[in-house]
Amino acid sequence: MYRTLRDAEAALKPGEKIWGGYYPSGAYYFINATPVVFWRDFMMKRERLFCEVIRPSPCHMYLDIDGGDPPAIWKRLKPVLEMVYKEFGNDTLQCVEMHADSDTKKSSHIIMKGEKWCLPSPQAGLDLMKTVHRMSEEMDSGILDDDWDYIDLRIYTRNRQFRMLGCSKPGQNRPFVGIPLTYDNWYASLVQPLEDRDTVHLPTIKSTPVMQTNVPAFLQDVVMSLNIKPVRVYNPIFSWIWIIHHRGCPFVNRVHRHNNNYIVISLENGTVTYKCHHCQNRKKTVHLPTAIKERFRKMLHSNMTFTF
């Protein structure tokens, strides 16, 4: 066992993975072992306080739904992710669903597996989930609006310790269950098993600034009619975003220390939504006149296609 990750990395041998363990006090340590040895020497214990250390290399897609109603949230999120991965050539997906519930809290860990690695690295999972979040906002579907409070986006970091099937946090006696705890099931539920696979190509999808002159004249007229002074413009999928010059927040009637106000013009829905980076959960949506909505509809059908 090793006290630091650096020590474990220095001693790692071919065929071994780095695993994380917790003392009852909550302090953690690291273990280098092949999956077979780790199962035999550690997973057979009565109290299993262990995690998989997800290294900065290709892996399956993984999610942590912490709180709320995880099965219902996953039911809404699953088809969206399946649609995205189908576009990228990972048609055949298998999902391993595990849950760790108590009387006061519900949690789910979900692993999405395809013929190819779903992520080129754990950090790519954050970009993907942010894109899915943005897509759901821009399409204003309302399907996932309340779910994002429970979808943990902090797990997509280097060397994240991710609890495994049959394992609990210290002092909680809340292990992940959902499938029988056998070696085959446990190994199949790992985020980063020792396997050779091709990797799905996930293009980086980020809003990129464009010059004011690139904005269609009709949209500029709409913005001018709103009596605002924009300073930057972004053009993501299905909408245009204007950063407003004045930083006074309309929701609290004062200026935040660090923030910008912005508006989102949704071409699909014909709406203008006022938002504030600081007041993330507050917004004001105004529906534009029918004539403007019709022009938006024509613009979408003639000039815009849905691409990743």
N, C-alpha and C positions, 0 to 999 in steps of 0.2 A: 504494500500500500504506500501511497505517496501523499505528502502533505500539500503539494502544489501541483497545478497542471503542468508547469514548466518541467518539474522533475519527472512527471509521468511521460511527457512528450520525449524527453531525453532518453528514457529507458524503453520506449516502445519498440517491440520486435515485430517482424513480418507476421501477419495472420492474427495479430492482437488488435483489440479495440480498447479505447479508454472509457471506463465507466466511472460514475460518480457514486459516492456513498455518504450517508449522513450518520453522525453519531446521535444518540438520543438527545444530546444538548442542542443539536442543530448545526454544529460545526461539520464541515464536510471534508472528504478526502477522496483520493482517486485510486483506481485499480486498473492495472494492465492485464488483460487476459483474453484468450480466444473465447468466442461465444460458448463453446462446449464446456470449457473449464469454468467460465463464469457461472453458467447454469448449475453445474455440479457443485461448486464450492460456495456459492452465495445465494442463488435463487431457491435452493432447497431449505433455506432457513425459515423459521416460523415468522420472524419479523424481518420484512424486506424493505429497507430504507435505501433504495437504489435508483439511479437515473442513468439514462443513456446520454453520453456527452456527444452532442451533434457538432461534428467538425466542419470547418469551412470548405466543404467539397460537396459534390452532387448527392442528392438525397430524395426521398419521397416527400410529397407535400404533407404537412402536418398542421393540425389545428388544436387550439385549446379554447373551449367554450366554458367560461368560468362564471356560473351564476345564471339566473333566469330559468328558462326552460330549454336546456341544451338539446333534447331530441327535436323539439319544434323548430329551434333555430337552425339546426343542421338540416332539417327537412326543407327549409326555405333556401339555405345556402348551397346545398349539394348540387341542384340542377344548374346553378349559375357557374360553379366551378367546372362541372362536367362539360358545359357548353364551351367554356374558355379552352379547356384542354383538348377538346375535340378539334377546335380550330388549329391547334398547334400539333396535331397528329398523334395524340395519345388517346386513342378511342376507347380502348379496353381498360377500364379503371376498376380496381377493387378497393373497397373501403373497410378498414378495421375500426370498429367503434367500441370504445371502452368508456366506462363511467365510474366515478368515485363520488358517491352520494352519502349525505348524512341527513339528519332531521332538519338541519338549518341551511345546508348548502348542497348544490348540485354542480358537478363538473364533468366535462367530457373531453377525452383526447381522441382525435380521429386521424388516421393515417390513410392517405390516398395513394394508391400504388398503380403504376401502369407498366407497360412493356419497357418504357424508358424512364429514366429518373425524371420526376416531375419538376425538380428544381436544380439548377446548376450549382446553387449554394443556398444555405439557409437564409442569407440576407435577401435573396431573390424572392422569398416568400412574402417579405414585407412589401416589396414593390407590387407583387401580384395582388395582395389583399387590398392595398391602397387603390389599385386600379379598379378592382371589383367594387370597392366602396364608392369611388367616384362615378363609376358607371351607374350604380343604383341611384345615386343622387341626381345625376344628369337626366336619367330617364324618368326620375320622379315617380318610380313605380310604387314606393311606399312599402315594398315587400320586406326590406331589410332595415328600415329606418331605426327601429327600436332595438335591433339585434346587436348593433356595433358596440353598445356599452358592455356587452358580455363576451365579445370575441377579442381575445388577448393578442395584441399585435406586438407585444414586447418579447415574444418567444423567438423571433427571427433574428438572432444575434449569433456572433461567433461563440462556439463552445458552450452553447446553451445546454443546461442539464434538464432533461425532459423525462419525467417519471414514466416508468414502463408498466406493462401488465403485471398485476400482482403486487405492486409497490406502493407505499404510502409515505406521507410526510411524517417526521418525528412527532410522536405524541397525539396523532390524529386517528390512527386505526381506520383509515379510509383508503384502502388499496383500490387500484383500478381493476375492475372486473368487466364482464361482458362476454367473454369467451373462456373456455376451460384453460387453466394454467398448465399447459404442456410445453415441452421444449419447442415443438414445431409451431404452435400458436404464438409463443413468446417471440421466437425468432422472426416469424412473419409479421409481427407487430412493430418491429424496430423501424425507426426512421431512416437509419443509415446502416443496413446490413452490409457485410463484406461480400459484395457481388459486383460483377462487371456488367454494366448496361450503358447503352447510349443515353444521351441527355436531351430532353426536349429543349428546343431553342425558344426562349422567352424573350422577345424584344423588349427593350426598355421603353415603357410607356409613360411619358411625363408630359405635362403641359409645357410648351415652349413659348417664350415671348415672341410676338410678331409686331411689326411696325404698325402704327396707327393707320398708315396709308393702305395696309393690306386688308383692313376691315371693309366689308361691302358697304357702299354708300348708304344703302337703305338702313342697315343696322346703325350706322353713325347717326342718321337722322333720328332713330328711335332713342338713342342715348341722349342726344341733344335735347329732345323733347322732355326728358326726365329732369332736366336742369341740374345735371351733375358735371363735375370736372374730372374726367378720368386721367390717370397718368400712365397706366400700363394695361396692356390687353393680352389675354391668353385665349387660345382657341383649342379647347379639348373637344372630345366627342359630343356632338349634338348640342353644343352651347357655346356661348362666348362669355368671357369673364372680364369685367372692368374693375381695376383697382381705383378706388375713389381718392382724390387728392385730399379732401378734408377728412381728418382723423376723428372728428367728433362722433361718438357712438350714439346712434339713434335709440338704442335700447336702454341705456343708463343715463343718457343726456350729459355725458362728459367725455373727456379724451383719455383713453387708456395710455399707459406709458409706452408700451410697445405693441402696436397693432395697426392694421389698415382695415378700413371698411371696403367692401366690394359688392358688386351686383353680379348676378348670374342671369343672363338672358337665355332661356331654354327655347331652342327652335322647335323642339318636338311638342312642347306643351303650350307655347305662346305665353310664357310668364316671365316676369321680372322678379327676382328674389333678392332682397337686401340681406346681407350677412355681415358678420364681424368676426375676425379671426380670434378675438379674445372671448367673445360670447358665443362659443361654438354651437351651443344647443338652441340658440335663438335665431329666428329668421322671420322675415315678413315677405309674403308673396303677393304680387299683384297680377291679375289676369289682364292681358292686353286686349284691345278691341278686336272684334271678329275679323275686320279687314286686315289687320296686321298679322293675325294668326294665319290667315289664308296665304299671305305673302311668305310667311315662314314655311308653310307646308310646301309651297311651290319651290322654295329655295332648297329644301331638303331633298325633294324628289329630283331636282334637276342638277344639283351641284355636289351633293354630299353622299358618301357611301360609308357604311359601317366597317371600319377596318381596325385591326389591332396593330 
